[in-house]
Amino acid sequence: MSETLFLTPGVPKAARYAELHPQVAALTAGEPDRTANLANVAAALRQAFGFFWVGFYIVQGEELVLGPFQGPIACTRIRRGRGVCGTSWAEARTVLVPDVEAFPGHIACSAASQSEIVVPILKAGAVVAVLDVDSDQLNDFDEADQAGLEQLMQLASNWF
Ligand code: SME
């Protein structure tokens, strides 16, 4: 397929995730390289939603290591159970944080980040990576983001 996203202006978030998913599936179909696919997913999410920071941390031993992302420079390594990302990994679940100041142990890669959602990528029941999305607005993520991002991460599971 062509490397162009088709996004209908002004649609609700759930509809935007619905139109994004098949395009990401087509864009990554037949491409076995994980880095290439994760990089395009980060770029597609940034383009579709204008996220402040969106990217991946990949499990390596006892740490998460920064992977492909879009946005300002970020922390490179996060230990299991630390911060929002490390919590999502340790608990193998999506963590939605309306106000990062209120999340104990939040790791502030950027002082501008105010709310956050982290979605694990699961392979055979184990977390292999997480998707982290940060906003510079409070309370910027909801169930529509969780549902849309979790569906995309089911697709990403194929690249591990
Ligand atoms: N805030 C994250 C760290 C990663 S950066 O936001 C990109 C956390 O608490 O795990």
Backbone and ligand atoms as CSV (ligand in chain L), in Angstrom:
chain,resi,resn,atom,element,x,y,z
A,1,MET,N,N,0.838,-1.197,0.000
A,1,MET,CA,C,0.000,0.000,0.000
A,1,MET,C,C,0.869,1.241,0.000
A,2,SER,N,N,0.265,2.364,-0.321
A,2,SER,CA,C,1.056,3.589,-0.326
A,2,SER,C,C,1.309,4.034,1.106
A,3,GLU,N,N,2.383,4.802,1.284
A,3,GLU,CA,C,2.739,5.244,2.633
A,3,GLU,C,C,2.026,6.550,2.955
A,4,THR,N,N,0.700,6.535,2.829
A,4,THR,CA,C,-0.107,7.708,3.163
A,4,THR,C,C,-1.253,7.259,4.055
A,5,LEU,N,N,-1.474,7.978,5.151
A,5,LEU,CA,C,-2.615,7.661,6.006
A,5,LEU,C,C,-3.814,8.467,5.541
A,6,PHE,N,N,-4.977,7.815,5.526
A,6,PHE,CA,C,-6.209,8.532,5.217
A,6,PHE,C,C,-7.002,8.695,6.502
A,7,LEU,N,N,-7.155,9.915,6.939
A,7,LEU,CA,C,-7.795,10.210,8.218
A,7,LEU,C,C,-8.899,11.230,7.997
A,8,THR,N,N,-10.110,10.861,8.362
A,8,THR,CA,C,-11.236,11.771,8.188
A,8,THR,C,C,-11.165,12.861,9.247
A,9,PRO,N,N,-11.154,14.125,8.832
A,9,PRO,CA,C,-11.046,15.195,9.825
A,9,PRO,C,C,-12.257,15.236,10.755
A,10,GLY,N,N,-12.006,15.521,12.027
A,10,GLY,CA,C,-13.089,15.817,12.962
A,10,GLY,C,C,-13.886,14.639,13.485
A,11,VAL,N,N,-13.436,13.393,13.211
A,11,VAL,CA,C,-14.222,12.254,13.715
A,11,VAL,C,C,-13.867,11.981,15.184
A,12,PRO,N,N,-14.789,11.363,15.944
A,12,PRO,CA,C,-14.480,10.999,17.330
A,12,PRO,C,C,-13.306,10.015,17.386
A,13,LYS,N,N,-12.677,9.954,18.566
A,13,LYS,CA,C,-11.476,9.124,18.716
A,13,LYS,C,C,-11.699,7.670,18.317
A,14,ALA,N,N,-12.825,7.094,18.754
A,14,ALA,CA,C,-13.064,5.674,18.479
A,14,ALA,C,C,-13.109,5.431,16.968
A,15,ALA,N,N,-13.722,6.356,16.241
A,15,ALA,CA,C,-13.811,6.224,14.783
A,15,ALA,C,C,-12.430,6.369,14.154
A,16,ARG,N,N,-11.626,7.249,14.724
A,16,ARG,CA,C,-10.273,7.421,14.182
A,16,ARG,C,C,-9.426,6.165,14.397
A,17,TYR,N,N,-9.547,5.560,15.586
A,17,TYR,CA,C,-8.829,4.289,15.803
A,17,TYR,C,C,-9.325,3.238,14.818
A,18,ALA,N,N,-10.640,3.222,14.575
A,18,ALA,CA,C,-11.223,2.218,13.667
A,18,ALA,C,C,-10.703,2.399,12.250
A,19,GLU,N,N,-10.492,3.645,11.816
A,19,GLU,CA,C,-9.972,3.812,10.453
A,19,GLU,C,C,-8.453,3.634,10.398
A,20,LEU,N,N,-7.801,3.832,11.530
A,20,LEU,CA,C,-6.344,3.675,11.565
A,20,LEU,C,C,-5.924,2.199,11.531
A,21,HIS,N,N,-6.666,1.356,12.266
A,21,HIS,CA,C,-6.236,-0.033,12.449
A,21,HIS,C,C,-5.993,-0.785,11.132
A,22,PRO,N,N,-6.939,-0.784,10.197
A,22,PRO,CA,C,-6.680,-1.526,8.949
A,22,PRO,C,C,-5.541,-0.930,8.133
A,23,GLN,N,N,-5.316,0.357,8.261
A,23,GLN,CA,C,-4.221,0.982,7.519
A,23,GLN,C,C,-2.870,0.576,8.101
A,24,VAL,N,N,-2.809,0.493,9.434
A,24,VAL,CA,C,-1.567,0.030,10.064
A,24,VAL,C,C,-1.345,-1.442,9.728
A,25,ALA,N,N,-2.423,-2.215,9.728
A,25,ALA,CA,C,-2.302,-3.637,9.381
A,25,ALA,C,C,-1.750,-3.788,7.959
A,26,ALA,N,N,-2.260,-2.968,7.038
A,26,ALA,CA,C,-1.801,-3.050,5.643
A,26,ALA,C,C,-0.359,-2.566,5.503
A,27,LEU,N,N,-0.047,-1.502,6.230
A,27,LEU,CA,C,1.297,-0.910,6.141
A,27,LEU,C,C,2.376,-1.872,6.633
A,28,THR,N,N,2.022,-2.710,7.612
A,28,THR,CA,C,3.018,-3.589,8.230
A,28,THR,C,C,2.940,-5.024,7.697
A,29,ALA,N,N,1.891,-5.311,6.933
A,29,ALA,CA,C,1.718,-6.682,6.421
A,29,ALA,C,C,2.906,-7.055,5.539
A,30,GLY,N,N,3.460,-8.214,5.792
A,30,GLY,CA,C,4.551,-8.689,4.948
A,30,GLY,C,C,5.902,-8.097,5.294
A,31,GLU,N,N,5.931,-7.186,6.285
A,31,GLU,CA,C,7.227,-6.624,6.711
A,31,GLU,C,C,7.631,-7.312,8.021
A,32,PRO,N,N,8.662,-8.113,7.991
A,32,PRO,CA,C,9.027,-8.861,9.199
A,32,PRO,C,C,9.875,-8.062,10.194
A,33,ASP,N,N,10.371,-6.899,9.802
A,33,ASP,CA,C,11.303,-6.193,10.695
A,33,ASP,C,C,10.535,-5.436,11.780
A,34,ARG,N,N,10.801,-5.824,13.030
A,34,ARG,CA,C,10.089,-5.253,14.167
A,34,ARG,C,C,10.341,-3.752,14.308
A,35,THR,N,N,11.587,-3.345,14.165
A,35,THR,CA,C,11.905,-1.920,14.350
A,35,THR,C,C,11.174,-1.067,13.315
A,36,ALA,N,N,11.176,-1.536,12.074
A,36,ALA,CA,C,10.495,-0.790,11.011
A,36,ALA,C,C,9.008,-0.649,11.328
A,37,ASN,N,N,8.377,-1.727,11.766
A,37,ASN,CA,C,6.943,-1.692,12.038
A,37,ASN,C,C,6.618,-0.841,13.258
A,38,LEU,N,N,7.397,-0.992,14.329
A,38,LEU,CA,C,7.136,-0.181,15.532
A,38,LEU,C,C,7.344,1.303,15.217
A,39,ALA,N,N,8.341,1.609,14.407
A,39,ALA,CA,C,8.596,3.006,14.037
A,39,ALA,C,C,7.412,3.581,13.270
A,40,ASN,N,N,6.864,2.803,12.352
A,40,ASN,CA,C,5.714,3.293,11.592
A,40,ASN,C,C,4.460,3.411,12.461
A,41,VAL,N,N,4.303,2.521,13.437
A,41,VAL,CA,C,3.140,2.634,14.339
A,41,VAL,C,C,3.251,3.909,15.175
A,42,ALA,N,N,4.442,4.181,15.697
A,42,ALA,CA,C,4.631,5.411,16.484
A,42,ALA,C,C,4.320,6.635,15.627
A,43,ALA,N,N,4.808,6.632,14.391
A,43,ALA,CA,C,4.565,7.770,13.495
A,43,ALA,C,C,3.091,7.888,13.134
A,44,ALA,N,N,2.435,6.750,12.889
A,44,ALA,CA,C,1.008,6.772,12.524
A,44,ALA,C,C,0.170,7.314,13.678
A,45,LEU,N,N,0.507,6.897,14.906
A,45,LEU,CA,C,-0.258,7.376,16.063
A,45,LEU,C,C,-0.039,8.868,16.281
A,46,ARG,N,N,1.183,9.293,16.095
A,46,ARG,CA,C,1.466,10.725,16.237
A,46,ARG,C,C,0.702,11.533,15.174
A,47,GLN,N,N,0.715,11.014,13.947
A,47,GLN,CA,C,0.045,11.727,12.853
A,47,GLN,C,C,-1.471,11.747,13.057
A,48,ALA,N,N,-2.016,10.632,13.544
A,48,ALA,CA,C,-3.476,10.521,13.675
A,48,ALA,C,C,-4.020,11.318,14.858
A,49,PHE,N,N,-3.242,11.388,15.946
A,49,PHE,CA,C,-3.774,11.978,17.177
A,49,PHE,C,C,-2.968,13.165,17.705
A,50,GLY,N,N,-1.820,13.434,17.117
A,50,GLY,CA,C,-1.007,14.562,17.569
A,50,GLY,C,C,-0.455,14.391,18.968
A,51,PHE,N,N,-0.220,13.138,19.379
A,51,PHE,CA,C,0.268,12.901,20.740
A,51,PHE,C,C,1.577,13.639,21.006
A,52,PHE,N,N,1.733,14.085,22.250
A,52,PHE,CA,C,2.958,14.786,22.669
A,52,PHE,C,C,4.173,13.858,22.583
A,53,TRP,N,N,4.003,12.626,23.076
A,53,TRP,CA,C,5.074,11.622,22.993
A,53,TRP,C,C,4.411,10.265,22.814
A,54,VAL,N,N,4.898,9.489,21.876
A,54,VAL,CA,C,4.366,8.136,21.681
A,54,VAL,C,C,5.504,7.227,21.254
A,55,GLY,N,N,5.643,6.105,21.944
A,55,GLY,CA,C,6.727,5.212,21.576
A,55,GLY,C,C,6.723,3.926,22.374
A,56,PHE,N,N,7.764,3.145,22.118
A,56,PHE,CA,C,7.838,1.792,22.666
A,56,PHE,C,C,9.030,1.645,23.600
A,57,TYR,N,N,8.830,0.833,24.624
A,57,TYR,CA,C,9.927,0.329,25.445
A,57,TYR,C,C,9.895,-1.198,25.323
A,58,ILE,N,N,11.066,-1.775,25.038
A,58,ILE,CA,C,11.165,-3.210,24.771
A,58,ILE,C,C,11.798,-3.909,25.975
A,59,VAL,N,N,11.216,-5.044,26.380
A,59,VAL,CA,C,11.777,-5.821,27.494
A,59,VAL,C,C,13.134,-6.399,27.079
A,60,GLN,N,N,14.134,-6.100,27.920
A,60,GLN,CA,C,15.463,-6.718,27.750
A,60,GLN,C,C,15.931,-7.118,29.133
A,61,GLY,N,N,15.868,-8.397,29.454
A,61,GLY,CA,C,16.241,-8.864,30.790
A,61,GLY,C,C,15.311,-8.272,31.828
A,62,GLU,N,N,15.889,-7.560,32.810
A,62,GLU,CA,C,15.099,-6.983,33.898
A,62,GLU,C,C,14.744,-5.523,33.648
A,63,GLU,N,N,14.956,-5.055,32.417
A,63,GLU,CA,C,14.697,-3.646,32.117
A,63,GLU,C,C,13.860,-3.496,30.854
A,64,LEU,N,N,13.207,-2.319,30.779
A,64,LEU,CA,C,12.631,-1.866,29.517
A,64,LEU,C,C,13.655,-0.940,28.879
A,65,VAL,N,N,13.874,-1.101,27.576
A,65,VAL,CA,C,14.827,-0.248,26.864
A,65,VAL,C,C,14.075,0.511,25.771
A,66,LEU,N,N,14.372,1.791,25.659
A,66,LEU,CA,C,13.691,2.662,24.699
A,66,LEU,C,C,13.781,2.109,23.276
A,67,GLY,N,N,12.639,2.096,22.615
A,67,GLY,CA,C,12.559,1.661,21.223
A,67,GLY,C,C,12.117,2.813,20.344
A,68,PRO,N,N,11.553,2.519,19.167
A,68,PRO,CA,C,11.113,3.581,18.256
A,68,PRO,C,C,10.078,4.494,18.916
A,69,PHE,N,N,10.214,5.790,18.688
A,69,PHE,CA,C,9.270,6.739,19.280
A,69,PHE,C,C,9.197,7.997,18.443
A,70,GLN,N,N,8.185,8.816,18.777
A,70,GLN,CA,C,8.031,10.146,18.184
A,70,GLN,C,C,7.856,11.127,19.330
A,71,GLY,N,N,8.601,12.204,19.304
A,71,GLY,CA,C,8.480,13.214,20.354
A,71,GLY,C,C,9.835,13.562,20.919
A,72,PRO,N,N,9.841,14.308,22.033
A,72,PRO,CA,C,11.108,14.728,22.626
A,72,PRO,C,C,11.934,13.536,23.116
A,73,ILE,N,N,13.226,13.738,23.296
A,73,ILE,CA,C,14.096,12.672,23.817
A,73,ILE,C,C,13.552,12.168,25.145
A,74,ALA,N,N,13.865,10.899,25.457
A,74,ALA,CA,C,13.225,10.259,26.617
A,74,ALA,C,C,14.223,9.398,27.380
A,75,CYS,N,N,13.795,8.959,28.586
A,75,CYS,CA,C,14.606,8.046,29.399
A,75,CYS,C,C,14.871,6.774,28.591
A,76,THR,N,N,16.071,6.210,28.724
A,76,THR,CA,C,16.392,5.039,27.903
A,76,THR,C,C,16.074,3.712,28.582
A,77,ARG,N,N,16.185,3.656,29.929
A,77,ARG,CA,C,15.973,2.372,30.613
A,77,ARG,C,C,15.051,2.526,31.811
A,78,ILE,N,N,14.128,1.593,31.984
A,78,ILE,CA,C,13.177,1.613,33.096
A,78,ILE,C,C,13.140,0.213,33.698
A,79,ARG,N,N,13.278,0.127,35.009
A,79,ARG,CA,C,13.286,-1.193,35.659
A,79,ARG,C,C,11.862,-1.705,35.860
A,80,ARG,N,N,11.744,-3.004,35.923
A,80,ARG,CA,C,10.446,-3.659,36.126
A,80,ARG,C,C,9.802,-3.124,37.400
A,81,GLY,N,N,8.539,-2.762,37.306
A,81,GLY,CA,C,7.811,-2.265,38.473
A,81,GLY,C,C,7.979,-0.779,38.720
A,82,ARG,N,N,8.866,-0.124,37.961
A,82,ARG,CA,C,9.113,1.310,38.160
A,82,ARG,C,C,8.296,2.152,37.192
A,83,GLY,N,N,7.780,3.267,37.707
A,83,GLY,CA,C,7.050,4.191,36.848
A,83,GLY,C,C,5.791,3.552,36.266
A,84,VAL,N,N,5.181,4.272,35.348
A,84,VAL,CA,C,3.947,3.767,34.731
A,84,VAL,C,C,4.274,2.599,33.802
A,85,CYS,N,N,5.371,2.744,33.046
A,85,CYS,CA,C,5.756,1.685,32.106
A,85,CYS,C,C,6.124,0.393,32.837
A,86,GLY,N,N,6.946,0.531,33.872
A,86,GLY,CA,C,7.378,-0.652,34.630
A,86,GLY,C,C,6.223,-1.307,35.368
A,87,THR,N,N,5.222,-0.515,35.755
A,87,THR,CA,C,4.024,-1.063,36.408
A,87,THR,C,C,3.185,-1.843,35.411
A,88,SER,N,N,3.018,-1.276,34.213
A,88,SER,CA,C,2.261,-1.973,33.167
A,88,SER,C,C,2.921,-3.323,32.855
A,89,TRP,N,N,4.243,-3.325,32.785
A,89,TRP,CA,C,4.988,-4.565,32.539
A,89,TRP,C,C,4.764,-5.561,33.686
A,90,ALA,N,N,4.993,-5.110,34.921
A,90,ALA,CA,C,4.914,-6.014,36.068
A,90,ALA,C,C,3.502,-6.588,36.241
A,91,GLU,N,N,2.491,-5.785,35.929
A,91,GLU,CA,C,1.106,-6.225,36.152
A,91,GLU,C,C,0.432,-6.718,34.867
A,92,ALA,N,N,1.150,-6.659,33.759
A,92,ALA,CA,C,0.653,-7.141,32.457
A,92,ALA,C,C,-0.742,-6.594,32.151
A,93,ARG,N,N,-0.879,-5.290,32.325
A,93,ARG,CA,C,-2.179,-4.672,32.027
A,93,ARG,C,C,-1.966,-3.225,31.600
A,94,THR,N,N,-2.991,-2.677,30.955
A,94,THR,CA,C,-2.969,-1.265,30.588
A,94,THR,C,C,-3.080,-0.410,31.840
A,95,VAL,N,N,-2.257,0.637,31.908
A,95,VAL,CA,C,-2.331,1.584,33.030
A,95,VAL,C,C,-2.663,2.956,32.463
A,96,LEU,N,N,-3.795,3.494,32.927
A,96,LEU,CA,C,-4.283,4.792,32.460
A,96,LEU,C,C,-4.098,5.786,33.607
A,97,VAL,N,N,-3.358,6.853,33.361
A,97,VAL,CA,C,-3.012,7.803,34.425
A,97,VAL,C,C,-3.532,9.195,34.051
A,98,PRO,N,N,-4.635,9.632,34.664
A,98,PRO,CA,C,-5.211,10.940,34.318
A,98,PRO,C,C,-4.330,12.115,34.735
A,99,ASP,N,N,-3.558,11.902,35.827
A,99,ASP,CA,C,-2.690,12.967,36.346
A,99,ASP,C,C,-1.399,12.321,36.832
A,100,VAL,N,N,-0.324,12.535,36.089
A,100,VAL,CA,C,0.927,11.834,36.421
A,100,VAL,C,C,1.459,12.213,37.805
A,101,GLU,N,N,1.143,13.431,38.275
A,101,GLU,CA,C,1.595,13.865,39.611
A,101,GLU,C,C,0.997,12.981,40.698
A,102,ALA,N,N,-0.163,12.405,40.421
A,102,ALA,CA,C,-0.865,11.599,41.418
A,102,ALA,C,C,-0.478,10.116,41.338
A,103,PHE,N,N,0.426,9.757,40.400
A,103,PHE,CA,C,0.837,8.350,40.264
A,103,PHE,C,C,2.159,8.150,41.005
A,104,PRO,N,N,2.139,7.347,42.090
A,104,PRO,CA,C,3.376,7.156,42.858
A,104,PRO,C,C,4.472,6.532,41.992
A,105,GLY,N,N,5.633,7.176,41.960
A,105,GLY,CA,C,6.766,6.618,41.225
A,105,GLY,C,C,6.799,6.967,39.759
A,106,HIS,N,N,5.891,7.835,39.321
A,106,HIS,CA,C,5.911,8.246,37.910
A,106,HIS,C,C,7.297,8.769,37.538
A,107,ILE,N,N,7.775,8.357,36.359
A,107,ILE,CA,C,9.095,8.810,35.897
A,107,ILE,C,C,8.868,9.964,34.924
A,108,ALA,N,N,9.344,11.140,35.300
A,108,ALA,CA,C,9.099,12.333,34.477
A,108,ALA,C,C,10.220,12.504,33.461
A,109,CYS,N,N,10.063,11.870,32.299
A,109,CYS,CA,C,11.033,12.077,31.220
A,109,CYS,C,C,10.944,13.520,30.740
A,110,SER,N,N,9.718,14.057,30.717
A,110,SER,CA,C,9.516,15.448,30.327
A,110,SER,C,C,8.626,16.110,31.367
A,111,ALA,N,N,9.007,17.306,31.778
A,111,ALA,CA,C,8.206,18.049,32.754
A,111,ALA,C,C,6.856,18.449,32.165
A,112,ALA,N,N,6.745,18.426,30.838
A,112,ALA,CA,C,5.495,18.846,30.191
A,112,ALA,C,C,4.422,17.762,30.233
A,113,SER,N,N,4.819,16.525,30.494
A,113,SER,CA,C,3.862,15.416,30.459
A,113,SER,C,C,2.902,15.492,31.643
A,114,GLN,N,N,1.597,15.404,31.372
A,114,GLN,CA,C,0.597,15.536,32.446
A,114,GLN,C,C,-0.313,14.328,32.602
A,115,SER,N,N,-0.573,13.620,31.507
A,115,SER,CA,C,-1.331,12.376,31.623
A,115,SER,C,C,-0.712,11.352,30.682
A,116,GLU,N,N,-1.067,10.088,30.912
A,116,GLU,CA,C,-0.302,9.026,30.240
A,116,GLU,C,C,-1.129,7.753,30.158
A,117,ILE,N,N,-0.894,6.978,29.110
A,117,ILE,CA,C,-1.468,5.622,29.042
A,117,ILE,C,C,-0.371,4.679,28.562
A,118,VAL,N,N,-0.268,3.537,29.233
A,118,VAL,CA,C,0.730,2.533,28.842
A,118,VAL,C,C,0.010,1.208,28.603
A,119,VAL,N,N,0.268,0.630,27.437
A,119,VAL,CA,C,-0.403,-0.608,27.011
A,119,VAL,C,C,0.662,-1.677,26.771
A,120,PRO,N,N,0.545,-2.820,27.439
A,120,PRO,CA,C,1.553,-3.863,27.205
A,120,PRO,C,C,1.336,-4.592,25.879
A,121,ILE,N,N,2.428,-5.092,25.316
A,121,ILE,CA,C,2.359,-6.018,24.185
A,121,ILE,C,C,2.637,-7.409,24.754
A,122,LEU,N,N,1.687,-8.298,24.553
A,122,LEU,CA,C,1.784,-9.632,25.144
A,122,LEU,C,C,2.079,-10.667,24.069
A,123,LYS,N,N,2.995,-11.560,24.381
A,123,LYS,CA,C,3.306,-12.681,23.486
A,123,LYS,C,C,3.242,-13.945,24.328
A,124,ALA,N,N,2.354,-14.849,23.996
A,124,ALA,CA,C,2.180,-16.088,24.768
A,124,ALA,C,C,2.038,-15.792,26.260
A,125,GLY,N,N,1.283,-14.759,26.582
A,125,GLY,CA,C,0.985,-14.438,27.978
A,125,GLY,C,C,2.038,-13.607,28.685
A,126,ALA,N,N,3.187,-13.382,28.066
A,126,ALA,CA,C,4.256,-12.602,28.701
A,126,ALA,C,C,4.369,-11.228,28.051
A,127,VAL,N,N,4.710,-10.221,28.854
A,127,VAL,CA,C,4.904,-8.880,28.305
A,127,VAL,C,C,6.267,-8.826,27.618
A,128,VAL,N,N,6.267,-8.420,26.355
A,128,VAL,CA,C,7.526,-8.336,25.594
A,128,VAL,C,C,7.932,-6.882,25.328
A,129,ALA,N,N,6.967,-5.961,25.492
A,129,ALA,CA,C,7.231,-4.536,25.267
A,129,ALA,C,C,6.021,-3.768,25.779
A,130,VAL,N,N,6.145,-2.454,25.883
A,130,VAL,CA,C,4.977,-1.627,26.190
A,130,VAL,C,C,4.939,-0.448,25.220
A,131,LEU,N,N,3.714,-0.008,24.947
A,131,LEU,CA,C,3.498,1.246,24.224
A,131,LEU,C,C,3.211,2.309,25.266
A,132,ASP,N,N,3.906,3.429,25.193
A,132,ASP,CA,C,3.696,4.536,26.133
A,132,ASP,C,C,3.229,5.751,25.342
A,133,VAL,N,N,2.142,6.364,25.801
A,133,VAL,CA,C,1.664,7.597,25.170
A,133,VAL,C,C,1.513,8.656,26.253
A,134,ASP,N,N,2.118,9.812,26.014
A,134,ASP,CA,C,2.074,10.916,26.979
A,134,ASP,C,C,1.346,12.096,26.368
A,135,SER,N,N,0.633,12.841,27.231
A,135,SER,CA,C,-0.027,14.069,26.800
A,135,SER,C,C,0.449,15.230,27.664
A,136,ASP,N,N,0.458,16.417,27.078
A,136,ASP,CA,C,0.775,17.608,27.876
A,136,ASP,C,C,-0.506,18.240,28.436
A,137,GLN,N,N,-1.622,17.493,28.341
A,137,GLN,CA,C,-2.886,17.914,28.947
A,137,GLN,C,C,-3.268,16.910,30.031
A,138,LEU,N,N,-3.917,17.379,31.086
A,138,LEU,CA,C,-4.437,16.479,32.107
A,138,LEU,C,C,-5.596,15.673,31.534
A,139,ASN,N,N,-5.746,14.427,32.038
A,139,ASN,CA,C,-6.939,13.623,31.749
A,139,ASN,C,C,-7.236,13.511,30.255
A,140,ASP,N,N,-6.208,13.223,29.465
A,140,ASP,CA,C,-6.359,13.256,28.007
A,140,ASP,C,C,-6.695,11.889,27.401
A,141,PHE,N,N,-6.681,10.834,28.214
A,141,PHE,CA,C,-6.915,9.487,27.672
A,141,PHE,C,C,-8.127,8.846,28.341
A,142,ASP,N,N,-8.855,8.039,27.570
A,142,ASP,CA,C,-10.057,7.404,28.107
A,142,ASP,C,C,-10.189,5.986,27.554
A,143,GLU,N,N,-11.366,5.410,27.750
A,143,GLU,CA,C,-11.602,4.019,27.343
A,143,GLU,C,C,-11.465,3.840,25.830
A,144,ALA,N,N,-11.774,4.880,25.065
A,144,ALA,CA,C,-11.637,4.778,23.603
A,144,ALA,C,C,-10.166,4.608,23.231
A,145,ASP,N,N,-9.290,5.361,23.914
A,145,ASP,CA,C,-7.849,5.194,23.666
A,145,ASP,C,C,-7.411,3.794,24.086
A,146,GLN,N,N,-7.864,3.373,25.260
A,146,GLN,CA,C,-7.463,2.051,25.751
A,146,GLN,C,C,-7.872,0.960,24.761
A,147,ALA,N,N,-9.118,1.000,24.309
A,147,ALA,CA,C,-9.606,-0.033,23.374
A,147,ALA,C,C,-8.837,0.015,22.053
A,148,GLY,N,N,-8.673,1.217,21.512
A,148,GLY,CA,C,-8.007,1.356,20.215
A,148,GLY,C,C,-6.548,0.943,20.280
A,149,LEU,N,N,-5.860,1.365,21.345
A,149,LEU,CA,C,-4.438,1.043,21.465
A,149,LEU,C,C,-4.228,-0.436,21.778
A,150,GLU,N,N,-5.112,-1.016,22.584
A,150,GLU,CA,C,-4.973,-2.451,22.887
A,150,GLU,C,C,-5.147,-3.288,21.614
A,151,GLN,N,N,-6.072,-2.879,20.743
A,151,GLN,CA,C,-6.240,-3.603,19.471
A,151,GLN,C,C,-4.986,-3.508,18.612
A,152,LEU,N,N,-4.412,-2.305,18.573
A,152,LEU,CA,C,-3.183,-2.135,17.785
A,152,LEU,C,C,-2.042,-2.981,18.362
A,153,MET,N,N,-1.987,-3.095,19.688
A,153,MET,CA,C,-0.899,-3.861,20.309
A,153,MET,C,C,-1.076,-5.362,20.116
A,154,GLN,N,N,-2.317,-5.808,19.864
A,154,GLN,CA,C,-2.510,-7.220,19.477
A,154,GLN,C,C,-1.838,-7.487,18.136
A,155,LEU,N,N,-1.941,-6.493,17.258
A,155,LEU,CA,C,-1.270,-6.592,15.968
A,155,LEU,C,C,0.258,-6.594,16.175
A,156,ALA,N,N,0.733,-5.702,17.022
A,156,ALA,CA,C,2.182,-5.577,17.262
A,156,ALA,C,C,2.762,-6.854,17.861
A,157,SER,N,N,1.962,-7.618,18.561
A,157,SER,CA,C,2.423,-8.866,19.155
A,157,SER,C,C,3.014,-9.808,18.091
A,158,ASN,N,N,2.520,-9.689,16.858
A,158,ASN,CA,C,3.023,-10.544,15.768
A,158,ASN,C,C,4.476,-10.266,15.404
A,159,TRP,N,N,5.006,-9.133,15.832
A,159,TRP,CA,C,6.367,-8.756,15.426
A,159,TRP,C,C,7.402,-9.172,16.466
A,160,PHE,N,N,6.954,-9.906,17.499
A,160,PHE,CA,C,7.886,-10.370,18.528
A,160,PHE,C,C,7.994,-11.882,18.487
L,1,SME,N1,N,6.521,8.387,32.293
L,1,SME,C1,C,7.002,7.054,32.024
L,1,SME,C2,C,8.419,7.065,31.556
L,1,SME,C3,C,8.584,7.098,30.080
L,1,SME,S1,S,8.390,8.630,29.409
L,1,SME,O1,O,7.092,9.193,29.791
L,1,SME,C4,C,8.557,8.642,27.767
L,1,SME,C5,C,6.865,6.186,33.272
L,1,SME,O2,O,6.544,6.682,34.350
L,1,SME,O3,O,7.090,4.979,33.147
